[in-house]
Amino acid sequence: MTGKCPEYVNELNDYLDGSLDSGICAEIEKHLGKCQNCRIMVDTLKQTVKLCRGGKEESLPPALESRLNNLLKAKWDKKFGKK
């Protein structure tokens, strides 16, 4: 990793969406040619987006959905305080 990596990581969503300025895109692409860690990160994010877009929504059984929601709420309340 280089000193620029954190800066580029912050821009990756916009880069992958194609909403970044072309100059910044060119900088990122140049960086990706030299930085294997960032290239792996971008490739992984691209694959994740592709899988999410291509997937179909699945319903959970009601009991599992309720249990999952309760667990997430308990974690949220523990981290941020119950409101």
mmCIF file of the N, C-alpha and C atoms, coordinates in Angstrom:
data_MODEL
# 
_entry.id   MODEL 
# 
loop_
_atom_site.group_PDB 
_atom_site.id 
_atom_site.type_symbol 
_atom_site.label_atom_id 
_atom_site.label_alt_id 
_atom_site.label_comp_id 
_atom_site.label_asym_id 
_atom_site.label_entity_id 
_atom_site.label_seq_id 
_atom_site.pdbx_PDB_ins_code 
_atom_site.Cartn_x 
_atom_site.Cartn_y 
_atom_site.Cartn_z 
_atom_site.occupancy 
_atom_site.B_iso_or_equiv 
_atom_site.pdbx_formal_charge 
_atom_site.auth_seq_id 
_atom_site.auth_comp_id 
_atom_site.auth_asym_id 
_atom_site.auth_atom_id 
_atom_site.pdbx_PDB_model_num 
ATOM 1   N N  . MET A 1 1  ? 0.842   -1.179  0.000   1.00 0.00 ? 1  MET A N  1 
ATOM 2   C CA . MET A 1 1  ? 0.000   0.000   0.000   1.00 0.00 ? 1  MET A CA 1 
ATOM 3   C C  . MET A 1 1  ? 0.886   1.241   0.000   1.00 0.00 ? 1  MET A C  1 
ATOM 4   N N  . THR A 1 2  ? 0.331   2.307   -0.540  1.00 0.00 ? 2  THR A N  1 
ATOM 5   C CA . THR A 1 2  ? 1.066   3.569   -0.570  1.00 0.00 ? 2  THR A CA 1 
ATOM 6   C C  . THR A 1 2  ? 0.317   4.601   0.252   1.00 0.00 ? 2  THR A C  1 
ATOM 7   N N  . GLY A 1 3  ? 0.883   5.772   0.350   1.00 0.00 ? 3  GLY A N  1 
ATOM 8   C CA . GLY A 1 3  ? 0.251   6.862   1.091   1.00 0.00 ? 3  GLY A CA 1 
ATOM 9   C C  . GLY A 1 3  ? -1.055  7.323   0.473   1.00 0.00 ? 3  GLY A C  1 
ATOM 10  N N  . LYS A 1 4  ? -1.246  7.065   -0.812  1.00 0.00 ? 4  LYS A N  1 
ATOM 11  C CA . LYS A 1 4  ? -2.461  7.487   -1.513  1.00 0.00 ? 4  LYS A CA 1 
ATOM 12  C C  . LYS A 1 4  ? -3.608  6.489   -1.350  1.00 0.00 ? 4  LYS A C  1 
ATOM 13  N N  . CYS A 1 5  ? -3.317  5.271   -0.923  1.00 0.00 ? 5  CYS A N  1 
ATOM 14  C CA . CYS A 1 5  ? -4.344  4.225   -0.849  1.00 0.00 ? 5  CYS A CA 1 
ATOM 15  C C  . CYS A 1 5  ? -5.594  4.667   -0.077  1.00 0.00 ? 5  CYS A C  1 
ATOM 16  N N  . PRO A 1 6  ? -5.466  5.185   1.151   1.00 0.00 ? 6  PRO A N  1 
ATOM 17  C CA . PRO A 1 6  ? -6.679  5.578   1.883   1.00 0.00 ? 6  PRO A CA 1 
ATOM 18  C C  . PRO A 1 6  ? -7.513  6.626   1.125   1.00 0.00 ? 6  PRO A C  1 
ATOM 19  N N  . GLU A 1 7  ? -6.839  7.528   0.451   1.00 0.00 ? 7  GLU A N  1 
ATOM 20  C CA . GLU A 1 7  ? -7.528  8.555   -0.328  1.00 0.00 ? 7  GLU A CA 1 
ATOM 21  C C  . GLU A 1 7  ? -8.337  7.916   -1.454  1.00 0.00 ? 7  GLU A C  1 
ATOM 22  N N  . TYR A 1 8  ? -7.740  6.968   -2.141  1.00 0.00 ? 8  TYR A N  1 
ATOM 23  C CA . TYR A 1 8  ? -8.422  6.300   -3.248  1.00 0.00 ? 8  TYR A CA 1 
ATOM 24  C C  . TYR A 1 8  ? -9.534  5.388   -2.756  1.00 0.00 ? 8  TYR A C  1 
ATOM 25  N N  . VAL A 1 9  ? -9.321  4.726   -1.635  1.00 0.00 ? 9  VAL A N  1 
ATOM 26  C CA . VAL A 1 9  ? -10.351 3.842   -1.083  1.00 0.00 ? 9  VAL A CA 1 
ATOM 27  C C  . VAL A 1 9  ? -11.623 4.627   -0.814  1.00 0.00 ? 9  VAL A C  1 
ATOM 28  N N  . ASN A 1 10 ? -11.492 5.863   -0.336  1.00 0.00 ? 10 ASN A N  1 
ATOM 29  C CA . ASN A 1 10 ? -12.666 6.698   -0.067  1.00 0.00 ? 10 ASN A CA 1 
ATOM 30  C C  . ASN A 1 10 ? -13.445 7.027   -1.331  1.00 0.00 ? 10 ASN A C  1 
ATOM 31  N N  . GLU A 1 11 ? -12.813 6.925   -2.481  1.00 0.00 ? 11 GLU A N  1 
ATOM 32  C CA . GLU A 1 11 ? -13.447 7.267   -3.759  1.00 0.00 ? 11 GLU A CA 1 
ATOM 33  C C  . GLU A 1 11 ? -13.961 6.050   -4.532  1.00 0.00 ? 11 GLU A C  1 
ATOM 34  N N  . LEU A 1 12 ? -13.747 4.850   -4.008  1.00 0.00 ? 12 LEU A N  1 
ATOM 35  C CA . LEU A 1 12 ? -14.028 3.645   -4.789  1.00 0.00 ? 12 LEU A CA 1 
ATOM 36  C C  . LEU A 1 12 ? -15.490 3.485   -5.192  1.00 0.00 ? 12 LEU A C  1 
ATOM 37  N N  . ASN A 1 13 ? -16.421 3.799   -4.304  1.00 0.00 ? 13 ASN A N  1 
ATOM 38  C CA . ASN A 1 13 ? -17.836 3.656   -4.670  1.00 0.00 ? 13 ASN A CA 1 
ATOM 39  C C  . ASN A 1 13 ? -18.175 4.528   -5.868  1.00 0.00 ? 13 ASN A C  1 
ATOM 40  N N  . ASP A 1 14 ? -17.757 5.780   -5.815  1.00 0.00 ? 14 ASP A N  1 
ATOM 41  C CA . ASP A 1 14 ? -18.024 6.685   -6.934  1.00 0.00 ? 14 ASP A CA 1 
ATOM 42  C C  . ASP A 1 14 ? -17.276 6.246   -8.190  1.00 0.00 ? 14 ASP A C  1 
ATOM 43  N N  . TYR A 1 15 ? -16.076 5.719   -8.005  1.00 0.00 ? 15 TYR A N  1 
ATOM 44  C CA . TYR A 1 15 ? -15.295 5.219   -9.142  1.00 0.00 ? 15 TYR A CA 1 
ATOM 45  C C  . TYR A 1 15 ? -16.040 4.078   -9.831  1.00 0.00 ? 15 TYR A C  1 
ATOM 46  N N  . LEU A 1 16 ? -16.518 3.128   -9.034  1.00 0.00 ? 16 LEU A N  1 
ATOM 47  C CA . LEU A 1 16 ? -17.222 1.982   -9.607  1.00 0.00 ? 16 LEU A CA 1 
ATOM 48  C C  . LEU A 1 16 ? -18.565 2.375   -10.212 1.00 0.00 ? 16 LEU A C  1 
ATOM 49  N N  . ASP A 1 17 ? -19.195 3.395   -9.654  1.00 0.00 ? 17 ASP A N  1 
ATOM 50  C CA . ASP A 1 17 ? -20.473 3.877   -10.193 1.00 0.00 ? 17 ASP A CA 1 
ATOM 51  C C  . ASP A 1 17 ? -20.283 4.712   -11.451 1.00 0.00 ? 17 ASP A C  1 
ATOM 52  N N  . GLY A 1 18 ? -19.035 5.139   -11.713 1.00 0.00 ? 18 GLY A N  1 
ATOM 53  C CA . GLY A 1 18 ? -18.765 5.962   -12.881 1.00 0.00 ? 18 GLY A CA 1 
ATOM 54  C C  . GLY A 1 18 ? -19.136 7.420   -12.678 1.00 0.00 ? 18 GLY A C  1 
ATOM 55  N N  . SER A 1 19 ? -19.223 7.846   -11.425 1.00 0.00 ? 19 SER A N  1 
ATOM 56  C CA . SER A 1 19 ? -19.635 9.218   -11.155 1.00 0.00 ? 19 SER A CA 1 
ATOM 57  C C  . SER A 1 19 ? -18.487 10.131  -10.711 1.00 0.00 ? 19 SER A C  1 
ATOM 58  N N  . LEU A 1 20 ? -17.257 9.670   -10.841 1.00 0.00 ? 20 LEU A N  1 
ATOM 59  C CA . LEU A 1 20 ? -16.087 10.477  -10.488 1.00 0.00 ? 20 LEU A CA 1 
ATOM 60  C C  . LEU A 1 20 ? -15.597 11.280  -11.679 1.00 0.00 ? 20 LEU A C  1 
ATOM 61  N N  . ASP A 1 21 ? -14.954 12.381  -11.385 1.00 0.00 ? 21 ASP A N  1 
ATOM 62  C CA . ASP A 1 21 ? -14.289 13.195  -12.408 1.00 0.00 ? 21 ASP A CA 1 
ATOM 63  C C  . ASP A 1 21 ? -13.287 12.323  -13.160 1.00 0.00 ? 21 ASP A C  1 
ATOM 64  N N  . SER A 1 22 ? -13.195 12.504  -14.462 1.00 0.00 ? 22 SER A N  1 
ATOM 65  C CA . SER A 1 22 ? -12.322 11.660  -15.283 1.00 0.00 ? 22 SER A CA 1 
ATOM 66  C C  . SER A 1 22 ? -10.851 11.771  -14.867 1.00 0.00 ? 22 SER A C  1 
ATOM 67  N N  . GLY A 1 23 ? -10.438 12.926  -14.375 1.00 0.00 ? 23 GLY A N  1 
ATOM 68  C CA . GLY A 1 23 ? -9.052  13.086  -13.920 1.00 0.00 ? 23 GLY A CA 1 
ATOM 69  C C  . GLY A 1 23 ? -8.753  12.215  -12.716 1.00 0.00 ? 23 GLY A C  1 
ATOM 70  N N  . ILE A 1 24 ? -9.690  12.160  -11.777 1.00 0.00 ? 24 ILE A N  1 
ATOM 71  C CA . ILE A 1 24 ? -9.503  11.315  -10.588 1.00 0.00 ? 24 ILE A CA 1 
ATOM 72  C C  . ILE A 1 24 ? -9.549  9.843   -10.984 1.00 0.00 ? 24 ILE A C  1 
ATOM 73  N N  . CYS A 1 25 ? -10.444 9.499   -11.931 1.00 0.00 ? 25 CYS A N  1 
ATOM 74  C CA . CYS A 1 25 ? -10.500 8.112   -12.423 1.00 0.00 ? 25 CYS A CA 1 
ATOM 75  C C  . CYS A 1 25 ? -9.163  7.703   -13.023 1.00 0.00 ? 25 CYS A C  1 
ATOM 76  N N  . ALA A 1 26 ? -8.573  8.597   -13.793 1.00 0.00 ? 26 ALA A N  1 
ATOM 77  C CA . ALA A 1 26 ? -7.283  8.297   -14.406 1.00 0.00 ? 26 ALA A CA 1 
ATOM 78  C C  . ALA A 1 26 ? -6.212  8.071   -13.334 1.00 0.00 ? 26 ALA A C  1 
ATOM 79  N N  . GLU A 1 27 ? -6.234  8.883   -12.269 1.00 0.00 ? 27 GLU A N  1 
ATOM 80  C CA . GLU A 1 27 ? -5.284  8.713   -11.164 1.00 0.00 ? 27 GLU A CA 1 
ATOM 81  C C  . GLU A 1 27 ? -5.470  7.351   -10.506 1.00 0.00 ? 27 GLU A C  1 
ATOM 82  N N  . ILE A 1 28 ? -6.729  6.995   -10.249 1.00 0.00 ? 28 ILE A N  1 
ATOM 83  C CA . ILE A 1 28 ? -7.021  5.716   -9.599  1.00 0.00 ? 28 ILE A CA 1 
ATOM 84  C C  . ILE A 1 28 ? -6.565  4.562   -10.488 1.00 0.00 ? 28 ILE A C  1 
ATOM 85  N N  . GLU A 1 29 ? -6.857  4.639   -11.774 1.00 0.00 ? 29 GLU A N  1 
ATOM 86  C CA . GLU A 1 29 ? -6.465  3.570   -12.683 1.00 0.00 ? 29 GLU A CA 1 
ATOM 87  C C  . GLU A 1 29 ? -4.947  3.432   -12.770 1.00 0.00 ? 29 GLU A C  1 
ATOM 88  N N  . LYS A 1 30 ? -4.252  4.549   -12.753 1.00 0.00 ? 30 LYS A N  1 
ATOM 89  C CA . LYS A 1 30 ? -2.785  4.505   -12.745 1.00 0.00 ? 30 LYS A CA 1 
ATOM 90  C C  . LYS A 1 30 ? -2.295  3.839   -11.463 1.00 0.00 ? 30 LYS A C  1 
ATOM 91  N N  . HIS A 1 31 ? -2.914  4.223   -10.349 1.00 0.00 ? 31 HIS A N  1 
ATOM 92  C CA . HIS A 1 31 ? -2.557  3.641   -9.047  1.00 0.00 ? 31 HIS A CA 1 
ATOM 93  C C  . HIS A 1 31 ? -2.829  2.138   -9.038  1.00 0.00 ? 31 HIS A C  1 
ATOM 94  N N  . LEU A 1 32 ? -3.975  1.726   -9.605  1.00 0.00 ? 32 LEU A N  1 
ATOM 95  C CA . LEU A 1 32 ? -4.325  0.306   -9.627  1.00 0.00 ? 32 LEU A CA 1 
ATOM 96  C C  . LEU A 1 32 ? -3.324  -0.517  -10.425 1.00 0.00 ? 32 LEU A C  1 
ATOM 97  N N  . GLY A 1 33 ? -2.684  0.124   -11.401 1.00 0.00 ? 33 GLY A N  1 
ATOM 98  C CA . GLY A 1 33 ? -1.665  -0.565  -12.176 1.00 0.00 ? 33 GLY A CA 1 
ATOM 99  C C  . GLY A 1 33 ? -0.421  -0.878  -11.377 1.00 0.00 ? 33 GLY A C  1 
ATOM 100 N N  . LYS A 1 34 ? -0.234  -0.163  -10.260 1.00 0.00 ? 34 LYS A N  1 
ATOM 101 C CA . LYS A 1 34 ? 0.970   -0.342  -9.445  1.00 0.00 ? 34 LYS A CA 1 
ATOM 102 C C  . LYS A 1 34 ? 0.702   -0.980  -8.085  1.00 0.00 ? 34 LYS A C  1 
ATOM 103 N N  . CYS A 1 35 ? -0.555  -0.919  -7.616  1.00 0.00 ? 35 CYS A N  1 
ATOM 104 C CA . CYS A 1 35 ? -0.855  -1.351  -6.243  1.00 0.00 ? 35 CYS A CA 1 
ATOM 105 C C  . CYS A 1 35 ? -1.760  -2.596  -6.260  1.00 0.00 ? 35 CYS A C  1 
ATOM 106 N N  . GLN A 1 36 ? -1.153  -3.732  -5.978  1.00 0.00 ? 36 GLN A N  1 
ATOM 107 C CA . GLN A 1 36 ? -1.892  -4.995  -6.011  1.00 0.00 ? 36 GLN A CA 1 
ATOM 108 C C  . GLN A 1 36 ? -3.005  -5.018  -4.962  1.00 0.00 ? 36 GLN A C  1 
ATOM 109 N N  . ASN A 1 37 ? -2.772  -4.479  -3.779  1.00 0.00 ? 37 ASN A N  1 
ATOM 110 C CA . ASN A 1 37 ? -3.794  -4.494  -2.726  1.00 0.00 ? 37 ASN A CA 1 
ATOM 111 C C  . ASN A 1 37 ? -5.043  -3.733  -3.153  1.00 0.00 ? 37 ASN A C  1 
ATOM 112 N N  . CYS A 1 38 ? -4.863  -2.569  -3.728  1.00 0.00 ? 38 CYS A N  1 
ATOM 113 C CA . CYS A 1 38 ? -6.016  -1.788  -4.174  1.00 0.00 ? 38 CYS A CA 1 
ATOM 114 C C  . CYS A 1 38 ? -6.706  -2.453  -5.358  1.00 0.00 ? 38 CYS A C  1 
ATOM 115 N N  . ARG A 1 39 ? -5.923  -3.064  -6.234  1.00 0.00 ? 39 ARG A N  1 
ATOM 116 C CA . ARG A 1 39 ? -6.496  -3.758  -7.391  1.00 0.00 ? 39 ARG A CA 1 
ATOM 117 C C  . ARG A 1 39 ? -7.369  -4.927  -6.914  1.00 0.00 ? 39 ARG A C  1 
ATOM 118 N N  . ILE A 1 40 ? -6.901  -5.662  -5.933  1.00 0.00 ? 40 ILE A N  1 
ATOM 119 C CA . ILE A 1 40 ? -7.675  -6.767  -5.365  1.00 0.00 ? 40 ILE A CA 1 
ATOM 120 C C  . ILE A 1 40 ? -8.959  -6.227  -4.744  1.00 0.00 ? 40 ILE A C  1 
ATOM 121 N N  . MET A 1 41 ? -8.859  -5.107  -4.022  1.00 0.00 ? 41 MET A N  1 
ATOM 122 C CA . MET A 1 41 ? -10.031 -4.507  -3.394  1.00 0.00 ? 41 MET A CA 1 
ATOM 123 C C  . MET A 1 41 ? -11.066 -4.097  -4.438  1.00 0.00 ? 41 MET A C  1 
ATOM 124 N N  . VAL A 1 42 ? -10.613 -3.462  -5.511  1.00 0.00 ? 42 VAL A N  1 
ATOM 125 C CA . VAL A 1 42 ? -11.524 -3.023  -6.570  1.00 0.00 ? 42 VAL A CA 1 
ATOM 126 C C  . VAL A 1 42 ? -12.159 -4.236  -7.249  1.00 0.00 ? 42 VAL A C  1 
ATOM 127 N N  . ASP A 1 43 ? -11.368 -5.243  -7.549  1.00 0.00 ? 43 ASP A N  1 
ATOM 128 C CA . ASP A 1 43 ? -11.903 -6.442  -8.191  1.00 0.00 ? 43 ASP A CA 1 
ATOM 129 C C  . ASP A 1 43 ? -12.944 -7.120  -7.294  1.00 0.00 ? 43 ASP A C  1 
ATOM 130 N N  . THR A 1 44 ? -12.671 -7.172  -6.005  1.00 0.00 ? 44 THR A N  1 
ATOM 131 C CA . THR A 1 44 ? -13.607 -7.775  -5.059  1.00 0.00 ? 44 THR A CA 1 
ATOM 132 C C  . THR A 1 44 ? -14.903 -6.970  -4.991  1.00 0.00 ? 44 THR A C  1 
ATOM 133 N N  . LEU A 1 45 ? -14.786 -5.647  -4.929  1.00 0.00 ? 45 LEU A N  1 
ATOM 134 C CA . LEU A 1 45 ? -15.984 -4.800  -4.899  1.00 0.00 ? 45 LEU A CA 1 
ATOM 135 C C  . LEU A 1 45 ? -16.797 -4.939  -6.180  1.00 0.00 ? 45 LEU A C  1 
ATOM 136 N N  . LYS A 1 46 ? -16.123 -4.978  -7.319  1.00 0.00 ? 46 LYS A N  1 
ATOM 137 C CA . LYS A 1 46 ? -16.829 -5.163  -8.593  1.00 0.00 ? 46 LYS A CA 1 
ATOM 138 C C  . LYS A 1 46 ? -17.605 -6.476  -8.590  1.00 0.00 ? 46 LYS A C  1 
ATOM 139 N N  . GLN A 1 47 ? -16.973 -7.534  -8.128  1.00 0.00 ? 47 GLN A N  1 
ATOM 140 C CA . GLN A 1 47 ? -17.632 -8.846  -8.090  1.00 0.00 ? 47 GLN A CA 1 
ATOM 141 C C  . GLN A 1 47 ? -18.808 -8.831  -7.112  1.00 0.00 ? 47 GLN A C  1 
ATOM 142 N N  . THR A 1 48 ? -18.655 -8.176  -5.977  1.00 0.00 ? 48 THR A N  1 
ATOM 143 C CA . THR A 1 48 ? -19.737 -8.076  -4.994  1.00 0.00 ? 48 THR A CA 1 
ATOM 144 C C  . THR A 1 48 ? -20.931 -7.346  -5.587  1.00 0.00 ? 48 THR A C  1 
ATOM 145 N N  . VAL A 1 49 ? -20.676 -6.221  -6.249  1.00 0.00 ? 49 VAL A N  1 
ATOM 146 C CA . VAL A 1 49 ? -21.756 -5.452  -6.878  1.00 0.00 ? 49 VAL A CA 1 
ATOM 147 C C  . VAL A 1 49 ? -22.453 -6.299  -7.934  1.00 0.00 ? 49 VAL A C  1 
ATOM 148 N N  . LYS A 1 50 ? -21.674 -6.996  -8.740  1.00 0.00 ? 50 LYS A N  1 
ATOM 149 C CA . LYS A 1 50 ? -22.234 -7.847  -9.798  1.00 0.00 ? 50 LYS A CA 1 
ATOM 150 C C  . LYS A 1 50 ? -23.137 -8.925  -9.197  1.00 0.00 ? 50 LYS A C  1 
ATOM 151 N N  . LEU A 1 51 ? -22.674 -9.563  -8.135  1.00 0.00 ? 51 LEU A N  1 
ATOM 152 C CA . LEU A 1 51 ? -23.469 -10.613 -7.496  1.00 0.00 ? 51 LEU A CA 1 
ATOM 153 C C  . LEU A 1 51 ? -24.749 -10.055 -6.866  1.00 0.00 ? 51 LEU A C  1 
ATOM 154 N N  . CYS A 1 52 ? -24.636 -8.891  -6.244  1.00 0.00 ? 52 CYS A N  1 
ATOM 155 C CA . CYS A 1 52 ? -25.817 -8.285  -5.606  1.00 0.00 ? 52 CYS A CA 1 
ATOM 156 C C  . CYS A 1 52 ? -26.854 -7.858  -6.642  1.00 0.00 ? 52 CYS A C  1 
ATOM 157 N N  . ARG A 1 53 ? -26.396 -7.293  -7.727  1.00 0.00 ? 53 ARG A N  1 
ATOM 158 C CA . ARG A 1 53 ? -27.325 -6.850  -8.775  1.00 0.00 ? 53 ARG A CA 1 
ATOM 159 C C  . ARG A 1 53 ? -27.980 -8.038  -9.476  1.00 0.00 ? 53 ARG A C  1 
ATOM 160 N N  . GLY A 1 54 ? -27.256 -9.131  -9.599  1.00 0.00 ? 54 GLY A N  1 
ATOM 161 C CA . GLY A 1 54 ? -27.768 -10.293 -10.307 1.00 0.00 ? 54 GLY A CA 1 
ATOM 162 C C  . GLY A 1 54 ? -28.600 -11.226 -9.444  1.00 0.00 ? 54 GLY A C  1 
ATOM 163 N N  . GLY A 1 55 ? -28.561 -11.010 -8.157  1.00 0.00 ? 55 GLY A N  1 
ATOM 164 C CA . GLY A 1 55 ? -29.289 -11.897 -7.252  1.00 0.00 ? 55 GLY A CA 1 
ATOM 165 C C  . GLY A 1 55 ? -30.758 -11.545 -7.176  1.00 0.00 ? 55 GLY A C  1 
ATOM 166 N N  . LYS A 1 56 ? -31.501 -12.444 -6.614  1.00 0.00 ? 56 LYS A N  1 
ATOM 167 C CA . LYS A 1 56 ? -32.920 -12.172 -6.425  1.00 0.00 ? 56 LYS A CA 1 
ATOM 168 C C  . LYS A 1 56 ? -33.206 -12.098 -4.935  1.00 0.00 ? 56 LYS A C  1 
ATOM 169 N N  . GLU A 1 57 ? -34.205 -11.327 -4.604  1.00 0.00 ? 57 GLU A N  1 
ATOM 170 C CA . GLU A 1 57 ? -34.574 -11.143 -3.210  1.00 0.00 ? 57 GLU A CA 1 
ATOM 171 C C  . GLU A 1 57 ? -35.239 -12.413 -2.699  1.00 0.00 ? 57 GLU A C  1 
ATOM 172 N N  . GLU A 1 58 ? -34.818 -12.839 -1.552  1.00 0.00 ? 58 GLU A N  1 
ATOM 173 C CA . GLU A 1 58 ? -35.377 -14.032 -0.927  1.00 0.00 ? 58 GLU A CA 1 
ATOM 174 C C  . GLU A 1 58 ? -36.026 -13.635 0.389   1.00 0.00 ? 58 GLU A C  1 
ATOM 175 N N  . SER A 1 59 ? -37.148 -14.226 0.675   1.00 0.00 ? 59 SER A N  1 
ATOM 176 C CA . SER A 1 59 ? -37.819 -13.983 1.952   1.00 0.00 ? 59 SER A CA 1 
ATOM 177 C C  . SER A 1 59 ? -37.306 -14.985 2.979   1.00 0.00 ? 59 SER A C  1 
ATOM 178 N N  . LEU A 1 60 ? -37.147 -14.497 4.181   1.00 0.00 ? 60 LEU A N  1 
ATOM 179 C CA . LEU A 1 60 ? -36.760 -15.377 5.276   1.00 0.00 ? 60 LEU A CA 1 
ATOM 180 C C  . LEU A 1 60 ? -38.015 -15.938 5.927   1.00 0.00 ? 60 LEU A C  1 
ATOM 181 N N  . PRO A 1 61 ? -37.918 -17.121 6.516   1.00 0.00 ? 61 PRO A N  1 
ATOM 182 C CA . PRO A 1 61 ? -39.050 -17.598 7.302   1.00 0.00 ? 61 PRO A CA 1 
ATOM 183 C C  . PRO A 1 61 ? -39.332 -16.589 8.421   1.00 0.00 ? 61 PRO A C  1 
ATOM 184 N N  . PRO A 1 62 ? -40.605 -16.329 8.724   1.00 0.00 ? 62 PRO A N  1 
ATOM 185 C CA . PRO A 1 62 ? -40.944 -15.289 9.709   1.00 0.00 ? 62 PRO A CA 1 
ATOM 186 C C  . PRO A 1 62 ? -40.210 -15.422 11.044  1.00 0.00 ? 62 PRO A C  1 
ATOM 187 N N  . ALA A 1 63 ? -40.059 -16.624 11.556  1.00 0.00 ? 63 ALA A N  1 
ATOM 188 C CA . ALA A 1 63 ? -39.387 -16.809 12.847  1.00 0.00 ? 63 ALA A CA 1 
ATOM 189 C C  . ALA A 1 63 ? -37.920 -16.398 12.754  1.00 0.00 ? 63 ALA A C  1 
ATOM 190 N N  . LEU A 1 64 ? -37.257 -16.756 11.657  1.00 0.00 ? 64 LEU A N  1 
ATOM 191 C CA . LEU A 1 64 ? -35.850 -16.388 11.473  1.00 0.00 ? 64 LEU A CA 1 
ATOM 192 C C  . LEU A 1 64 ? -35.702 -14.885 11.287  1.00 0.00 ? 64 LEU A C  1 
ATOM 193 N N  . GLU A 1 65 ? -36.606 -14.289 10.504  1.00 0.00 ? 65 GLU A N  1 
ATOM 194 C CA . GLU A 1 65 ? -36.559 -12.844 10.294  1.00 0.00 ? 65 GLU A CA 1 
ATOM 195 C C  . GLU A 1 65 ? -36.729 -12.098 11.621  1.00 0.00 ? 65 GLU A C  1 
ATOM 196 N N  . SER A 1 66 ? -37.669 -12.536 12.439  1.00 0.00 ? 66 SER A N  1 
ATOM 197 C CA . SER A 1 66 ? -37.894 -11.909 13.740  1.00 0.00 ? 66 SER A CA 1 
ATOM 198 C C  . SER A 1 66 ? -36.672 -12.052 14.642  1.00 0.00 ? 66 SER A C  1 
ATOM 199 N N  . ARG A 1 67 ? -36.105 -13.240 14.666  1.00 0.00 ? 67 ARG A N  1 
ATOM 200 C CA . ARG A 1 67 ? -34.913 -13.490 15.499  1.00 0.00 ? 67 ARG A CA 1 
ATOM 201 C C  . ARG A 1 67 ? -33.748 -12.615 15.048  1.00 0.00 ? 67 ARG A C  1 
ATOM 202 N N  . LEU A 1 68 ? -33.527 -12.535 13.730  1.00 0.00 ? 68 LEU A N  1 
ATOM 203 C CA . LEU A 1 68 ? -32.453 -11.711 13.186  1.00 0.00 ? 68 LEU A CA 1 
ATOM 204 C C  . LEU A 1 68 ? -32.675 -10.234 13.520  1.00 0.00 ? 68 LEU A C  1 
ATOM 205 N N  . ASN A 1 69 ? -33.892 -9.749  13.333  1.00 0.00 ? 69 ASN A N  1 
ATOM 206 C CA . ASN A 1 69 ? -34.203 -8.351  13.659  1.00 0.00 ? 69 ASN A CA 1 
ATOM 207 C C  . ASN A 1 69 ? -33.971 -8.066  15.141  1.00 0.00 ? 69 ASN A C  1 
ATOM 208 N N  . ASN A 1 70 ? -34.362 -8.989  16.001  1.00 0.00 ? 70 ASN A N  1 
ATOM 209 C CA . ASN A 1 70 ? -34.156 -8.797  17.444  1.00 0.00 ? 70 ASN A CA 1 
ATOM 210 C C  . ASN A 1 70 ? -32.676 -8.772  17.806  1.00 0.00 ? 70 ASN A C  1 
ATOM 211 N N  . LEU A 1 71 ? -31.898 -9.650  17.181  1.00 0.00 ? 71 LEU A N  1 
ATOM 212 C CA . LEU A 1 71 ? -30.445 -9.656  17.435  1.00 0.00 ? 71 LEU A CA 1 
ATOM 213 C C  . LEU A 1 71 ? -29.795 -8.354  16.961  1.00 0.00 ? 71 LEU A C  1 
ATOM 214 N N  . LEU A 1 72 ? -30.171 -7.897  15.767  1.00 0.00 ? 72 LEU A N  1 
ATOM 215 C CA . LEU A 1 72 ? -29.611 -6.649  15.251  1.00 0.00 ? 72 LEU A CA 1 
ATOM 216 C C  . LEU A 1 72 ? -30.010 -5.461  16.130  1.00 0.00 ? 72 LEU A C  1 
ATOM 217 N N  . LYS A 1 73 ? -31.266 -5.431  16.570  1.00 0.00 ? 73 LYS A N  1 
ATOM 218 C CA . LYS A 1 73 ? -31.721 -4.343  17.442  1.00 0.00 ? 73 LYS A CA 1 
ATOM 219 C C  . LYS A 1 73 ? -30.957 -4.355  18.765  1.00 0.00 ? 73 LYS A C  1 
ATOM 220 N N  . ALA A 1 74 ? -30.745 -5.540  19.326  1.00 0.00 ? 74 ALA A N  1 
ATOM 221 C CA . ALA A 1 74 ? -30.003 -5.641  20.590  1.00 0.00 ? 74 ALA A CA 1 
ATOM 222 C C  . ALA A 1 74 ? -28.567 -5.141  20.414  1.00 0.00 ? 74 ALA A C  1 
ATOM 223 N N  . LYS A 1 75 ? -27.919 -5.512  19.295  1.00 0.00 ? 75 LYS A N  1 
ATOM 224 C CA . LYS A 1 75 ? -26.551 -5.024  19.026  1.00 0.00 ? 75 LYS A CA 1 
ATOM 225 C C  . LYS A 1 75 ? -26.548 -3.506  18.875  1.00 0.00 ? 75 LYS A C  1 
ATOM 226 N N  . TRP A 1 76 ? -27.524 -2.991  18.145  1.00 0.00 ? 76 TRP A N  1 
ATOM 227 C CA . TRP A 1 76 ? -27.642 -1.531  17.931  1.00 0.00 ? 76 TRP A CA 1 
ATOM 228 C C  . TRP A 1 76 ? -27.812 -0.819  19.272  1.00 0.00 ? 76 TRP A C  1 
ATOM 229 N N  . ASP A 1 77 ? -28.753 -1.318  20.077  1.00 0.00 ? 77 ASP A N  1 
ATOM 230 C CA . ASP A 1 77 ? -29.013 -0.705  21.382  1.00 0.00 ? 77 ASP A CA 1 
ATOM 231 C C  . ASP A 1 77 ? -27.778 -0.747  22.283  1.00 0.00 ? 77 ASP A C  1 
ATOM 232 N N  . LYS A 1 78 ? -27.044 -1.852  22.225  1.00 0.00 ? 78 LYS A N  1 
ATOM 233 C CA . LYS A 1 78 ? -25.832 -1.976  23.034  1.00 0.00 ? 78 LYS A CA 1 
ATOM 234 C C  . LYS A 1 78 ? -24.770 -0.985  22.586  1.00 0.00 ? 78 LYS A C  1 
ATOM 235 N N  . LYS A 1 79 ? -24.645 -0.816  21.273  1.00 0.00 ? 79 LYS A N  1 
ATOM 236 C CA . LYS A 1 79 ? -23.616 0.072   20.749  1.00 0.00 ? 79 LYS A CA 1 
ATOM 237 C C  . LYS A 1 79 ? -23.985 1.550   20.881  1.00 0.00 ? 79 LYS A C  1 
ATOM 238 N N  . PHE A 1 80 ? -25.239 1.881   20.609  1.00 0.00 ? 80 PHE A N  1 
ATOM 239 C CA . PHE A 1 80 ? -25.637 3.293   20.540  1.00 0.00 ? 80 PHE A CA 1 
ATOM 240 C C  . PHE A 1 80 ? -26.576 3.717   21.663  1.00 0.00 ? 80 PHE A C  1 
ATOM 241 N N  . GLY A 1 81 ? -26.916 2.810   22.541  1.00 0.00 ? 81 GLY A N  1 
ATOM 242 C CA . GLY A 1 81 ? -27.813 3.145   23.635  1.00 0.00 ? 81 GLY A CA 1 
ATOM 243 C C  . GLY A 1 81 ? -29.251 3.067   23.204  1.00 0.00 ? 81 GLY A C  1 
ATOM 244 N N  . LYS A 1 82 ? -30.064 2.533   24.081  1.00 0.00 ? 82 LYS A N  1 
ATOM 245 C CA . LYS A 1 82 ? -31.486 2.384   23.753  1.00 0.00 ? 82 LYS A CA 1 
ATOM 246 C C  . LYS A 1 82 ? -32.153 3.738   23.751  1.00 0.00 ? 82 LYS A C  1 
ATOM 247 N N  . LYS A 1 83 ? -32.987 3.990   22.746  1.00 0.00 ? 83 LYS A N  1 
ATOM 248 C CA . LYS A 1 83 ? -33.700 5.266   22.645  1.00 0.00 ? 83 LYS A CA 1 
ATOM 249 C C  . LYS A 1 83 ? -35.168 5.059   22.704  1.00 0.00 ? 83 LYS A C  1 
# 
